Amino acid sequence: MTLNDTWGYKSYDNNWKSTATLIHNLVDIASKGGNYLLNVGPTAEGLIPAPSVERLKAIGQWMKVNSVAIYATTASPFKRLPWGRCTKKLTADGAILYLHVFDWPADGKLLVPGIKNAAQRAYVLADRAQQSLAMQSSTEGLTLSLPTAAPDPVSSTIVLQVKGPLEIASAGLAQDYDGRVVLPAEEARLHGDEIKYEPGDQRDCLGFWTNPADWADWSFQVTKPGKFDVTAEVAALEGASLKVSAGDSTSTGAAAATGDYGKFRVARLGVLEIASPGKVTLAVRPVTDGWHPLNLKAIRLKPVAPPQ
């Protein structure tokens, strides 16, 4: 990935990624077991542009505190975390989970969903005294009592030590820290006789959608309601339209032909409004007129305006 939009130096490319974006990228990639290869384009004189230096220094300052939660870690055991990401290190008697909190809870309560392991200790990585945090287990997971203010406005790390082989119950679909929602085909509820989930390469989608009476829906938790741009990843031989609805809000959009049932492209389905936080059900149905079979990989919601 580049610091701006080009791999080489361009004097006119000033679309620099923010430090927050770069740090979030680093943590997100580490949480998936990957490495972040970050390109820096020098000038013809071999100089690193000042905006690059500024951002690299900021990442370096963050890494001085948080590097133990990045280097030599492995992928997160959690399928999703609404407040950030997780990296881990296995130990002789359990694991150390590094909880990267992007969205610091206003009430000081951080739920680590679905974890069934016995928690030994938790503390804020930036706290040199390593003062233990209060913890409480429930059927939903483990709740940690955090300080009022986040140590870092971009990403703060909580160290959680647990005992035994990791045992994590998959949490339900939920809105991410930045307000986005991803609804994958694999987790859809299907309604109808023909539509079904297709696994495998170039699929991982809802397929066999030949009957326009068939439809699908997802339920998910929303913490930051508002208006959302809705898109779908679709593959089809011929164009067709889909209608999405959540509560009283509905929208319709057209998906163009992609030429192959394994070639997916993004189709915009309009804007939906989710009025209040809590559990939301989103349904997607064919528009009967002009319907042609298509494959649907995922529905995505992106806030029209950044969440507050």
C-alpha positions in Angstrom: 0.0 0.0 0.0 1.1 3.6 -0.7 1.2 6.6 1.6 -0.7 8.5 -1.0 -2.1 7.3 -4.4 1.0 6.6 -6.4 3.9 4.1 -6.0 6.5 6.5 -7.4 7.0 10.1 -6.5 4.5 12.6 -8.0 4.8 16.2 -7.1 1.1 16.8 -7.6 -0.1 13.8 -5.5 -1.0 15.3 -2.2 -3.7 12.9 -1.2 -1.9 11.6 1.8 -3.4 8.9 4.0 -3.9 10.1 7.6 -1.8 8.7 10.4 -4.9 7.2 11.9 -5.7 5.4 8.6 -2.2 4.0 8.4 -2.1 2.8 12.0 -5.6 1.2 11.6 -4.4 -0.5 8.4 -1.3 -1.8 10.3 -3.4 -3.2 13.1 -6.1 -4.6 10.8 -3.6 -6.4 8.7 -1.7 -7.8 11.7 -5.0 -9.0 13.1 -5.5 -11.1 9.9 -2.0 -12.7 10.1 -0.5 -10.4 7.5 2.4 -8.0 7.0 2.0 -4.4 6.1 4.2 -3.4 3.1 4.1 0.3 3.1 5.6 2.2 0.1 7.5 5.4 0.4 8.3 7.3 -2.9 11.5 9.4 -2.8 12.1 12.4 -5.0 14.5 12.4 -7.9 17.1 13.8 -5.4 16.5 10.8 -3.1 14.7 12.8 -0.5 11.7 11.4 1.4 8.8 13.9 1.1 8.0 15.8 4.4 4.4 14.4 4.6 5.9 10.9 4.4 8.4 11.7 7.2 5.7 13.2 9.4 3.5 10.1 9.1 6.3 7.6 9.5 7.5 9.4 12.6 3.9 9.3 14.0 3.7 5.5 13.3 7.1 5.1 15.0 5.9 6.9 18.1 2.8 4.6 18.3 5.0 1.6 17.8 7.3 2.6 20.7 4.3 1.9 23.0 2.5 -0.8 21.0 5.1 -2.8 19.1 4.8 -5.9 21.4 1.2 -6.1 20.2 2.3 -6.2 16.5 5.7 -7.9 16.2 5.6 -11.7 16.4 1.9 -11.8 16.9 -0.6 -14.0 15.0 -4.1 -13.6 13.7 -7.1 -12.8 15.9 -9.2 -15.6 17.2 -12.3 -13.4 16.9 -14.4 -13.3 13.7 -15.4 -9.7 14.4 -15.0 -7.0 17.1 -17.1 -3.9 16.9 -14.7 -1.7 18.7 -11.4 -2.6 16.9 -9.1 -5.5 16.3 -7.1 -8.2 18.2 -3.7 -9.9 17.8 -2.4 -12.7 19.9 0.6 -14.7 21.2 0.2 -18.2 22.4 1.9 -19.1 25.7 2.7 -22.4 27.5 -0.6 -22.3 29.5 -2.8 -20.1 27.4 -2.6 -16.9 25.3 -2.0 -13.2 25.5 -4.6 -11.3 23.6 -3.8 -7.7 22.5 -7.1 -5.8 22.2 -6.6 -2.8 19.9 -9.4 -0.4 20.8 -10.1 2.1 18.0 -13.5 3.1 19.4 -13.0 3.7 23.2 -16.2 3.0 25.1 -17.8 6.1 26.5 -19.1 4.1 29.5 -15.7 2.5 30.2 -17.1 -1.0 29.6 -15.4 -3.1 26.9 -17.1 -6.4 26.0 -14.8 -9.0 24.6 -17.5 -11.1 22.9 -17.8 -14.9 23.0 -14.6 -15.6 25.0 -15.0 -18.6 27.3 -11.5 -18.9 28.6 -10.7 -18.1 32.2 -9.2 -14.6 32.3 -6.0 -14.2 34.4 -5.3 -10.5 34.1 -5.9 -7.4 32.0 -4.1 -4.1 31.9 -3.5 -1.1 29.6 -0.3 -1.6 27.6 0.6 2.1 27.9 0.3 2.0 31.7 3.8 1.5 33.0 2.5 0.3 36.4 0.4 -2.3 34.6 -2.5 -1.8 37.0 -5.0 -4.6 36.7 -8.4 -3.9 35.2 -11.6 -5.2 36.7 -13.2 -8.0 34.8 -16.6 -9.7 34.8 -17.6 -12.8 32.9 -21.1 -13.3 31.5 -22.9 -15.4 28.9 -22.0 -12.7 26.3 -18.3 -12.8 27.0 -15.9 -10.9 29.2 -16.4 -7.2 30.2 -13.4 -5.1 31.1 -13.6 -1.9 33.1 -11.4 0.7 31.3 -10.1 4.1 32.3 -12.3 7.1 31.4 -10.0 8.4 28.7 -8.2 6.5 25.9 -4.4 6.5 26.2 -4.2 7.0 22.4 -6.8 8.7 20.3 -6.1 6.4 17.3 -5.6 3.0 18.8 -5.1 2.0 22.5 -4.0 -1.5 23.4 -5.4 -3.7 26.3 -3.4 -6.8 27.2 -5.6 -9.7 28.2 -4.0 -12.9 29.6 -6.1 -16.0 29.4 -5.6 -19.6 30.5 -6.0 -22.8 28.4 -6.6 -23.4 24.6 -8.6 -20.5 23.2 -12.3 -21.1 23.1 -14.3 -18.4 21.3 -17.9 -18.5 20.5 -18.6 -16.7 17.2 -20.4 -13.4 17.9 -23.3 -12.3 15.7 -23.0 -9.7 12.9 -22.3 -6.2 14.2 -21.4 -2.7 13.0 -17.7 -2.1 12.8 -15.9 0.6 14.7 -16.1 3.0 11.7 -19.8 2.6 11.3 -19.6 0.2 8.4 -21.5 -3.1 8.2 -20.6 -6.2 6.1 -23.3 -8.8 5.5 -21.6 -11.9 3.9 -23.6 -14.4 1.9 -22.4 -17.3 4.1 -24.3 -15.7 7.1 -27.6 -14.9 5.3 -30.9 -16.5 6.3 -32.5 -17.8 3.1 -36.2 -17.8 2.2 -37.4 -19.9 -0.7 -36.9 -23.2 -2.4 -34.1 -22.5 -4.9 -31.8 -19.9 -3.5 -28.8 -21.4 -1.7 -25.3 -20.6 -0.5 -22.5 -21.7 -2.8 -19.1 -22.2 -1.3 -15.8 -22.4 -3.1 -13.5 -20.5 -5.4 -15.2 -17.7 -7.4 -18.3 -18.3 -5.5 -18.8 -17.8 -1.7 -22.1 -16.3 -2.6 -25.9 -16.7 -2.8 -26.6 -18.6 -6.0 -29.2 -20.6 -7.9 -31.4 -17.4 -7.5 -33.7 -18.3 -10.3 -37.0 -17.7 -8.6 -37.8 -14.0 -8.0 -40.0 -15.0 -5.0 -36.9 -16.1 -3.1 -35.1 -13.7 -0.8 -32.5 -13.4 2.0 -32.0 -11.4 5.2 -29.4 -10.7 7.9 -29.8 -9.5 11.5 -27.0 -7.4 13.0 -26.3 -5.1 15.9 -26.1 -1.3 15.3 -24.5 1.1 17.7 -24.2 4.1 15.4 -27.5 4.6 13.5 -27.9 7.0 10.6 -28.0 7.0 6.8 -26.0 4.4 4.9 -24.9 4.0 1.3 -25.7 0.4 0.4 -23.8 -1.7 -2.2 -23.8 -5.3 -3.3 -21.1 -7.5 -4.8 -22.9 -9.1 -7.7 -22.1 -11.4 -10.6 -24.6 -12.0 -13.4 -24.9 -12.8 -17.1 -27.7 -10.2 -17.5 -28.7 -7.1 -15.5 -31.3 -7.2 -12.8 -32.5 -5.0 -9.9 -32.6 -5.6 -6.1 -34.6 -4.0 -3.4 -33.1 -3.7 0.1 -35.1 -2.8 3.2 -34.5 -2.3 6.9 -37.4 -1.3 9.1 -39.4 1.3 7.2 -36.5 2.3 5.0 -36.3 0.8 1.5 -34.1 1.4 -1.6 -33.7 -0.2 -5.0 -30.7 -0.4 -7.3 -29.7 -2.0 -10.6 -26.9 -4.6 -10.9 -25.3 -4.6 -14.4 -24.2 -7.7 -16.2 -20.7 -8.8 -15.4 -20.4 -11.5 -18.1 -19.8 -14.4 -15.7 -21.3 -15.8 -12.6 -17.8 -15.8 -11.0 -16.9 -12.2 -11.9 -18.2 -9.9 -9.2 -18.6 -6.2 -9.4 -20.0 -3.6 -7.0 -23.6 -2.4 -7.6 -25.0 0.6 -5.7 -28.4 0.0 -4.2 -29.1 3.5 -2.9 -29.4 4.8 0.7 -31.0 3.3 3.8 -31.7 5.0 7.0 -31.4 3.1 10.3 -33.1 5.3 12.9 -32.0 3.9 16.2 -29.4 1.6 17.8 -30.1 -2.1 18.5 -30.8 -5.2 16.5 -31.6 -4.5 12.8 -32.8 -6.9 10.1 -31.9 -6.1 6.5 -33.7 -7.9 3.7 -32.8 -8.2 0.0 -35.4 -9.1 -2.6 -35.4 -9.3 -6.4 -37.3 -6.7 -8.4 -39.7 -9.0 -10.3 -39.9 -7.0 -13.5 -36.9 -7.8 -15.6 -35.4 -10.3 -13.1 -32.5 -12.4 -14.2 -30.5 -14.8 -12.0 -27.5 -13.4 -10.2 -24.9 -14.4 -7.6 -24.6 -12.2 -4.5 -21.4 -12.2 -2.4 -22.1 -9.6 0.2 -24.1 -6.5 1.1 -22.2 -3.6 2.5 -23.4 -0.5 4.4 -21.2 2.6 4.6 -22.2 5.7 6.7 -23.2 8.6 4.5 -21.5 10.8 7.1 -18.8 9.7 9.5 -20.3 8.4 12.8 -20.0 10.7 15.8 
